[in-house]
Amino acid sequence: MENVTHEEQQESIKAFQSTIRKSENALVNMTQKRNNTTLLQKRLQALYIGLALLEKVWNQKSHPYMEEDIAEARLVLMGLFPSLENMYDKSKEGSPQKTLLERRIKAFRLAVQAMDDFIQ
């Protein structure tokens, strides 16, 4: 995994925590409206795993995830890059949204790297 500053580590963890919180809230709302939540649940699981892998690498925290769960989470996170990058390209330069997306993309890339290292 690439060398990452402590500040970048903290930003990445916060980006995952924020995305998880937003996804959990969306899941509650979708469940109340009886909408299909399968995709969101799959993404949320991938976010949990991504965060756990980063915390393992940087903070030596353990996690309960099996290699197959990590491999599936990796594919889910990889599948999010095109839409994140599209939103990033469309966001206004210097805007808070652009900064948030930049941090989120970096955090997801670092998590994918951690997953790659774990799977190999």
C-alpha positions as CSV (number, residue, x, y, z in Angstrom):
1,M,0.0,0.0,0.0
2,E,1.2,3.5,-0.8
3,N,2.7,5.7,1.9
4,V,-0.1,7.8,3.4
5,T,0.3,10.7,5.8
6,H,-1.5,10.6,9.2
7,E,-3.8,13.4,8.0
8,E,-4.7,11.5,4.8
9,Q,-5.5,8.5,6.9
10,Q,-7.8,10.5,9.2
11,E,-9.5,12.1,6.2
12,S,-10.0,8.7,4.6
13,I,-11.5,7.1,7.7
14,K,-13.8,10.2,8.1
15,A,-14.8,9.8,4.4
16,F,-15.8,6.2,5.0
17,Q,-17.6,7.0,8.2
18,S,-19.5,9.8,6.6
19,T,-20.5,7.6,3.6
20,I,-21.6,4.8,5.9
21,R,-23.7,7.2,8.0
22,K,-25.4,8.6,4.9
23,S,-26.0,5.1,3.6
24,E,-27.4,3.9,6.9
25,N,-29.9,6.8,6.9
26,A,-30.8,6.1,3.3
27,L,-31.4,2.5,4.2
28,V,-33.8,3.4,7.0
29,N,-35.7,5.7,4.7
30,M,-35.9,3.2,1.9
31,T,-37.0,0.5,4.3
32,Q,-39.8,2.7,5.7
33,K,-41.0,3.3,2.2
34,R,-40.7,-0.4,1.4
35,N,-38.3,0.2,-1.5
36,N,-35.9,-2.4,-2.7
37,T,-32.8,-2.1,-0.5
38,T,-30.6,-4.9,-2.0
39,L,-28.1,-2.7,-3.8
40,L,-27.8,-0.3,-0.9
41,Q,-27.2,-3.2,1.6
42,K,-24.5,-4.6,-0.7
43,R,-22.8,-1.2,-0.9
44,L,-23.1,-0.6,2.8
45,Q,-21.5,-4.0,3.5
46,A,-18.6,-3.0,1.1
47,L,-18.2,0.3,3.0
48,Y,-18.0,-1.5,6.3
49,I,-15.4,-3.9,4.9
50,G,-13.4,-1.0,3.3
51,L,-13.3,0.9,6.5
52,A,-12.3,-2.2,8.5
53,L,-9.4,-2.9,6.1
54,L,-8.1,0.6,6.4
55,E,-8.3,0.5,10.2
56,K,-6.5,-2.9,10.1
57,V,-3.6,-1.5,8.0
58,W,-3.3,1.8,9.8
59,N,-4.5,1.1,13.4
60,Q,-3.9,-2.7,13.7
61,K,-7.6,-3.3,14.4
62,S,-8.9,-6.8,13.7
63,H,-11.9,-7.5,11.5
64,P,-14.2,-10.6,11.0
65,Y,-14.2,-10.6,7.2
66,M,-13.3,-13.6,5.1
67,E,-11.3,-13.3,1.9
68,E,-14.4,-13.9,-0.3
69,D,-16.3,-11.1,1.5
70,I,-13.4,-8.8,0.9
71,A,-13.1,-9.7,-2.8
72,E,-16.8,-9.0,-3.3
73,A,-16.5,-5.7,-1.4
74,R,-13.6,-4.8,-3.6
75,L,-15.7,-5.3,-6.8
76,V,-18.6,-3.2,-5.3
77,L,-16.2,-0.3,-4.4
78,M,-14.5,-0.5,-7.9
79,G,-18.0,-0.3,-9.4
80,L,-18.6,3.0,-7.6
81,F,-15.6,4.8,-9.2
82,P,-17.2,5.7,-12.5
83,S,-20.2,7.5,-10.9
84,L,-18.0,9.2,-8.3
85,E,-15.5,10.4,-10.9
86,N,-18.4,11.6,-13.1
87,M,-19.9,13.6,-10.2
88,Y,-16.4,15.0,-9.4
89,D,-15.9,16.2,-13.0
90,K,-19.3,17.9,-12.9
91,S,-18.8,19.6,-9.5
92,K,-17.7,23.2,-9.3
93,E,-14.0,23.9,-8.7
94,G,-13.2,24.8,-5.1
95,S,-16.7,23.7,-3.9
96,P,-17.2,21.7,-0.7
97,Q,-18.8,18.9,-2.8
98,K,-15.7,18.6,-5.0
99,T,-13.5,18.4,-1.9
100,L,-15.7,15.7,-0.4
101,L,-15.7,13.7,-3.6
102,E,-11.9,14.0,-3.9
103,R,-11.5,12.6,-0.3
104,R,-14.1,9.9,-0.9
105,I,-12.4,8.7,-4.1
106,K,-9.0,8.7,-2.4
107,A,-10.4,6.8,0.5
108,F,-12.0,4.2,-1.7
109,R,-8.8,3.8,-3.7
110,L,-6.8,3.2,-0.6
111,A,-9.3,0.7,0.6
112,V,-9.1,-1.2,-2.7
113,Q,-5.3,-1.2,-2.3
114,A,-5.7,-2.6,1.2
115,M,-8.1,-5.2,-0.1
116,D,-5.6,-6.1,-2.9
117,D,-2.8,-6.6,-0.4
118,F,-5.1,-8.7,1.9
119,I,-6.3,-11.0,-1.0
120,Q,-2.8,-11.6,-2.4
